Amino acid sequence: MKVSNLYPTLHNIENEYLVVLKRQYLYIAATSVVAVMLILYFMNQNINKVPFGLEVDATKDSTDMAGTHYRIKVTNIGINPVSNISVYLGQNDIQHLNSLAPHQIWFFYPRPDTYVSTVEVSADNGINISTDFRSPFKGLGLPGSGR
């Protein structure tokens, strides 16, 4: 048996060290690329938001025990506050809200004597939305589904 085979040479130790070092650089580079991609993704999400915008969800919920309930959910999806919001629920039922901050939600409920068919929402900055009511899905075992 040769003595040189028993002890690693300096050349073998250097090669193993370089392989480990290259692997560490590879991990650092991959982590950096992922971090930069995440930063760019979240920056893109903020850039693409509208300055002024509202989302209106008009719900008509019918149950056999409580009757029919109407609910209008208005959400500010813009990055700036929306002011002078008016919700037209029917004849002689117009409700107002002074301001809605970004990502804030506000609910409007029509008066019991109002005949409701569609909802019209208007606000400053040229926001005009008209929508019909939707009925939520009813299934056995779901809350609000009746019996």
C-alpha positions, -999 to +999 in steps of 0.1 A: +000+000+000+013+034-009+016+061+016+003+087-008-031+071-009-035+072+028-032+110+032-051+134+010-029+156-010-031+193-010-045+193-045-075+171-035-083+193-005-082+224-027-106+208-052-131+198-025-129+233-010-135+249-045-166+226-051-181+236-017-173+273-024-189+272-058-220+255-044-223+283-018-220+309-045-247+291-064-271+292-034-264+329-028-270+337-064-302+317-066-315+333-034-306+368-047-325+362-080-356+350-061-354+381-038-351+405-068-380+387-086-403+391-055-394+428-051-402+434-087-435+415-084-447+436-054-435+468-070-455+459-101-486+453-080-484+488-065-477+505-099-507+489-116-533+500-090-558+526-101-557+560-083-594+561-078-617+531-080-647+515-063-659+479-062-696+474-057-711+440-045-749+442-044-763+411-027-800+399-025-803+372+001-836+353+003-844+329+031-876+312+039-876+324+075-864+360+074-875+371+040-853+390+016-823+411+027-805+435+004-769+446+011-746+468-009-709+465-001-687+493-015-649+489-013-623+515-023-599+496-045-578+526-054-547+540-038-563+574-030-594+582-009-627+585-028-651+613-017-687+623-022-701+588-027-738+586-035-757+553-037-790+553-055-810+524-042-844+533-055-869+561-057-865+584-027-837+563-013-803+579-019-776+574+006-744+594+009-709+588+023-684+617+026-652+597+021-638+562+018-601+555+025-581+531+004-591+494+011-619+506+034-653+488+031-687+504+038-721+487+037-754+503+026-788+489+033-820+501+015-850+512+036-877+485+039-902+504+018-878+508-011-883+488-043-849+477-053-839+465-088-805+479-096-779+500-077-761+530-090-731+544-073-714+577-082-685+595-067-660+623-074-633+617-100-658+604-126-667+572-109-701+559-120-711+523-115-744+506-122-750+469-112-777+444-106-781+424-074-767+389-072-780+360-051-754+340-031-752+303-037-775+282-016-766+247-006-774+222+020-755+229+052-744+263+042-752+292+066-783+311+054-795+283+031-828+279+049-835+243+059 
